[in-house]
Amino acid sequence: MTIKDMLVLVDNGTAAPAGATPRPLGPAPSAALELAARLGAHATGVALAVDPIVPGFVVAPLPVEVIEQARRQAIAVADEAASAFSAEATRLGVGHETRISEILMGGVPEGFAAAARTTDLVVIGQDDPDHPEPMREAMIETALFEGAAPMLLVPYIVKAPLSFDRVMIGWDGGRTAARAVHAALPILKLAKKISVVMIDRAGSQPGQPGADLAEWLARHDLKIDVEQIEAGDVAVADALLDHAADRSFDVLVMGGYGHSRVREFLLGGATRGILASMTLPVLMAH
């Protein structure tokens, strides 16, 4: 597999004042364009223009002019975000296009879901609680469950350009983890160090469950280390993130939502824990 086409959710951020220098891109679209430049991939930036919904409990209906003004403002913010994405792509020499997706708050982003089925990689930024983006959690779930491509999720705390020198694979032998590793092959080929990390818990598979994965990757001319770490009572997500931080890994590859979404929500789950506390980019597949 190669990555030749990328779908990128552009951060809207805060609109710049009239006449001001265009604001810089957020970490995720910046990282996506840097990766596209390295891989020679085309990048499609999608900016959301979220139309307001008038709450049903409002007794006096809002004037049409007010609603239309809010709609125009949402489109203007999305246009500015798309323009910033296009300017950076041009600077990096990345083939690209931009789209404005106008949707209702709380609605299903069908256009984004369809686009996520005909691309090689979806790149989305983790939501910043201090500067929340509209419908970000819904867009992440849409990419994972409705799309067909893997997703690279970039934490909002990332400041420097991404490195793919040190890659950690969170491996449990499951289908979603296997799909993530298959999808990550083009990124693994950029790495100088790759570690397959398994969490050792009661009921874990006997023997060396990561050996088959390492042998397969070795046939792709990739050198792999296999590690098994004790987690004790620590949540799987925390154990993976702590190990990644201790060993200074650049990217984590793992499966997303191995259980049903309802069960994952009720039990917590590694996926939800990673999405909430991630400190490095995570490549996921479902």
FENWO-V410940 format. One line per field, one symbol per residue. ss: DSSP state (@ for helix, = for strand, . for the rest). psi: psi as a letter, one per 20 degrees, with the letter a starting at -180 (. if undefined). burial: I if it has 16 or more other ideal C-beta (glycine too) atoms within 10 Angstrom, else O. A space follows every 50 residues. Layout:
BEGIN
ss: ???
psi: ???
burial: ???
END
This chain:
BEGIN
ss: ....=====.................@@@@@@@@@@@@@..========= =............@@@@@@@@@@@@@@@@@@@@@@@@@@@@@...===== ====.....@@@@@@.....=====..=..=....@@@@@@@@@@....= ====...........=====....@@@@@@@@@@@@@@....======== ..........@@@@@@@@.....=======.....@@@@@@@@@@@.... =====.....@@@@@@@.@@@@@@@@@...=====.
psi: qqoipqppoppgbppqqpirppqqqrgghghghgghhhikqqpoppppoo qqpoqhiogpqqqhhgghghghgghgghggghhhggghgghikpprrqqp oorqpirpmhgggghiilrhpppqqqpohhmqqpkghhhghggghhriqr poppqiipgrqqqkhoppoopjjrghgghggghighhhiiqhpppopqpo rpjqprbniighghgghhijkpppqpqpqphcjpqgghgghgggghjlqh qpprqpmhrqhgggghieqhghgghhjqiqqpoqq.
burial: OOIOIIIIIIIIIOOOOOOOOOOOIIIIIIIIIIIIIIIOIIIIIIIIII OOOOOOOOOOOOOOOOOOOOOOOIIOIIOIIIOIIIOIIOOOOIOIOIII IOIOOOOOIOOIIOIIOOIIIIIIIIIIOOOOIIIIOIIIIIIIOIIOII IIIIIIOIOOOIIIOIIIIIIIOOOIIIIIIOIIOIIIOOIOOIIIIIIO OOOOOOOOIIOOIIOOIOOOOOOIOIOOOOIOOOIIIOIIIOIIOOOOII IIIIIIIIOOOOOIOOOOIIIIIIIOOIIIIIIIII
END
